[in-house]
Amino acid sequence: QVQLVESGGGLVQVGGSLRLSCAASGLTFSSYAMGWFRQVPGKERELVATITWNSEPTYSAESVKGRFTISRDNAKSTVYLQMNSLKPEDTAVYYCAASEFSAARSARQYLYWGQGTQVTVSS
């Protein structure tokens, strides 16, 4: 049974940092591209960043470039999202997901999903 478990979310002040982790089990982690998405109520799920199985190349949404960094450790079956200089508009539930497609940018291309972790940025 495939499981993706996010952690590291929480409440942070504007300008602060958080590091999200997503631990995977039940799949050959190194064979999958990984992505981080976020969603706020009433809006579509938004792609934040992606990383290929071998960590290159990666993709980041324009809204987070220069602030968020995605990385992975295949030995630990874990993908990370380092979030710096957080803004109120970054407030959302963040999800990690696994895809068999190396350049997956659509949520429909992701096969497995975590349960999400809440990130709240207060001003």
C-alpha positions, 0 to 999 in steps of 0.5 A: 500500500502506497503512503505519502505522509506530509509533515512540517506545516504550521503557523508562521509569521510573515517572512518566516520559514518552514520546511515540509517533508513528505515520507513515501512508502510502498513504492519504488520512490526513486522511480517517481517524479515528485511534486508539491501542490497547494490548495485554498478553499474554493480554488483549484489545486496549484502546482508549487514545485516538481522534481524529477527522480534524479533531482534534475531538472526541477520546476517552480511556480513563478509565485514561489521562485527564489523563495521555495526549494524542492529537494529529495533524498532517495535513500530516505524516500523523502521529498522536501519543500523549503519555504522561505520569506513566507507571505500571507498568500502562501497560506494553504494546504500543501500536498505532496504527490508522486508521478510516473511522468518525469515532467508532470505538471498537471495534477492529473498526472500524479498517481499518489497523493498525501493527506496534506499539511496546513501552512498558515502565514500570519501578518 
